[in-house]
């Protein structure tokens, strides 16, 4: 999976913060939820537009940033 298929950063949406494409669900919200111990089904219940693949994309995005990558929309 390529996270770029599911994550975008648009200056007109959430001040350009990375979001799940087509939504205003910021990647940071997903990662914060996971870090706080939320399970994927819990996140999907809280954000019905979210799909399991979106959570996976958020993790891949974070992993790339941790390796020193940058977001290129």
Secondary structure, 3 states (H helix, E strand, C coil): CCHHHCEECCCCCHHHCCEECCCCCEHHHHHHHHHCCCCHHHHHHHCCCCCHHHHHHHHHHHHHHHCCCCCCC
